[in-house]
Amino acid sequence: MNFNKMKTINVALLLLSPVLSFAQTNKDAKERLQIAAQMDKSIKTELLNKWYPQSVDSLYGGFLSTYTFDFKLQGPQDKFIVTQARHTWSTAKAAELYPEKPYYLQCSKNGFQFLRDMMWDKTYGGFYNLVTRQGIDKSNPIAPKEAYGNAFAIYALSAYYKASGDTGALSLAKKTFYWLEKYSHDSVYKGYYQHLKRDGSKVIRDASMPLNSELGYKDQNSSIHLLEAFTALYSVWPNELVKMRLQEMLYLIRDKLTDKRGSLVLFFTPDWTPVSFRDSSEAVILKNKNLDHVSFGHDVETGYLMLEAAHVLGIINDSTTLLAGKKMLDNALQNGWDKSIGGFYDEGYYFKGRDSITIIFDSKNWWAQAEGMNTLLLMANHFPNDPMHYYDKFKQLWGYIQTYLIDHVNGDWYEEGLDKEPQRKTALKGHIWKGTYHNFRALANCVKRLRQGDGEEK
């Protein structure tokens, strides 16, 4: 029999069998529980306690988001839909995880009310991208609304509804879904348009827009977070249209947005033609790298998000999605992993004429390490004997995070690992793109898997 065919059959048999766990041995079970205890302690004493309830804006509602390295407020505290939604989601999940602390649910309720009262456009529908601390719109006038931000609103509202039972939150999540369906969804080429005008009409790319502008393009980032949002919404509202869109996004991301190597293409024209500068000079490529590079963090995050979606959809023994997610993680480990001390680099590029990838930005941002740790443990549970040694790399990454990312004095994580960016030690600890969502979710998921010893994508 052909070796590759035999290998495929063996993998398929593995996927059809119960997930093998490291916790099946007493030694491994003890180690897993020890790591779980470390992570749970870090959640309680180095993360959530620094943010909640102190980040709740008692004057205007919602959450304050910009903090110095030692958690002093700084700046005007503009409120970004993504940050507000992520804090609402984090506190809803914290309320479920730590029911003995009722203020988490109160924090999440505060977030829901600000989203509903101050960020939802009561004239045209949809959520504004950015408002002042008081709630006055100050978004980009060209594209004041985005599919990305509205996706996070759905994600947060679904979580708050699940934690609280507040049907008002579910109603607003449904309204947001239907708003995206009406204005953002592409019935011809599938997927969603990212940039929208206030009335919901699409921002069409034209020659007046700079070459490196994202305006008018579809993209992987909004797509993976729409997948994430619809996964959360479908888990609390099993609506057939939500199911259809969730399946659509799963297959689109897995089969269209991911290249043959296992990396996400970042941007596309509306018909899903990739935006690429690979045939240009290296100088042009680097000038436009925001539109075209390998983002190892997004790749490892997507591996998890796809499996989570398949799990919620009830797709049993989905070997196609599992192997696609594994391929994404393997590619990131082979090409974007620091083999000396661990950690995923930020950016790489496959320059034409070169045999291997070139790391074009070797910083290690906090969210990629969080998502990487989450996905490594997930794949370790699915593939305990894989030659990529996922569990060993998971432990190495947790050690890296404890050494170079967690601020054990002031709390939370530095934005980038201090091994590459030591100046981050005194940089902002929080801002509109940095809250608790990535690291809290990763730690909470890992604690659950380590204690249960299963391979569920929850």
Residue, then its C-alpha position, 0 to 999 in steps of 0.5 A: m500500500n502507498f505509504n501516504k495513503m496508509k498514513t492518511i488512514n492511520v490518522a483517520l483511525l486516530l481521529l475516530s477513536p476517543v481523544l487520548s489524554f496525557a492525564q491517563t498516567n498518574k505522573d502526567a495527571k499530577e503535572r497537569l494539575q500543577i500547571a492548572a493551579q499556576m494558571d488559575k492563580s495567575i488569572k485571579t491574582e495577576l489579571l482579572n483582579k487588576w482590571y475588575p471592577q476598577s476599569v468600570d467607568s462609574l461616570y459614563g458607563g462601559f469600561l476605561s481601557t488605557y492604563t500605564f504599566d502600573f495601572k494608572l489611568q491615562g488619556p481621554q479614554d475613548k471607547f472602542i467597540v472591540t475593547q468594550a465588547r471584549h471586556t463585556w465578554s471577559t467579565a461574563k465568562a469570569a462570572e461563570l468561572y468564579p460565581e463566588k464573585p458576583y461583581y463580575l456579572q455586574c461589570s458585564k451588565n455595565g458593558f452590555q448597557f453601554l453597548r446598547d445605549m451609547m454605541w448602537d446607532k439608533t437611526y441606522g442600526g449597527f455599532y459605531n466603531l469609536v466613541t468618546r468616553q461619554g458616548i459621542d461618535k468619533s469614528n472614521p467618517i469614511a467607514p464608521k462601522e465595521a463587520y469586525g467590531n459588530a462581530f465582537a458585539i455579538y460575541a459579548l452579547s451572547a456571553y452576557y446572555k448566557a451568564s445572566g439570562d438577560t433576554g435584552a442582550l440576546s435580542l440585541a445580538k440577534k438584531t446585530f446579526y440581522w444588520l450584518e446579514k442585510y448590509s455586510h453579507d455577500s450573497v454572491y461571493k460569500g463572506y462579509y464586507q468589512h468596511l461600512k458607511r453609517d447607513g450600512s452601505k459598503v465602502i467600495r475601493d477606488a483609485s483614490m485610496p492609498l495602495n496600502s490602505e485596507l479600505g474596501y478589502k475583505d480580510q481574514n481577521s474580520s472573517i475569523h472573528l465573525l466565525e467566533a461570534f457566530t459560534a457563540l451566538y449559535s450556542v445560545w440561539p440555534n437559529e438555522l440562518v446562524k448555522m448556515r452562516l457559521q458553516e459558510m465562514l468555517y468552510l470559507i476560512r478553512d478552504k479558501l482563506t488559508d493557503k496550501r502551506g497552512s497560513l491565512v492570506l490577510f486581504f482579498t478583493p471582494d471576489w476573494t482574489p488574494v492581495s499580494f505583493r510577492d512579485s514586487s521588490e523587497a522594499v515595496i513588499l515591506k512598505n505594504k506588509n500590513l496587507d501581505h505577510v504571514s501572521f503566525g498568531h492569527d494562524v494558531e488562533t484560527g486553528y482553535l476557532m475552527l475546531e470550536a466552530a465545528h464542535v458547536l455545530g455538532i460535526i463529529n469526527d471532523s477530520t478535515t477541520l482538525l487536520a487543517g487546524k493542525k497544519m496551521l499550527d505545524n506551519a507556525l511551529q516550523n517557520g515562526w517558533d523561536k527554537s531557543i526559548g520558545g514563543f511565536y514571532d510576529e511576522g514572516y514572509y515568503f520572498k520570491g526565490r528563497d527556499s524558506i520563510t524570512i522573519i520580518f518582525d521577530s517581536k513576540n506579542w502577548w496575544a499570539q503567545a496566549e492563543g498559541m498556548n491555547t492551541l498547543l494544548l488543544m492539539a496535544n490532547h488530540f495528538p499526544n504522540d505527534p512528533m511535533h511534541y505539542y505538550d512539550k512546546f505548550k509547557q515551554l511557552w507557558g514558561y516563556i510567558q511566566t518569564y517574559l510576559i507576565d508582570h508579576v509586580n504590577g499585574d497583567w501581561y506586557e504587550e510584547g515579550l521582554d526578551k525582544e522588546p525590553q522597553r515594553k516593561t514600562a509601556l502602556k499595560g492597557h489600551i483600546w487594542k489590549g485588554t484581558y480577552h486573549n490571555f484570560r480566554a487562553l488561561a481559562n481554556c487551558v485550566k479546563r483542559l488540564r483539569q478535565g484531560d479532554g480534547e473539547e474545544k470549549 
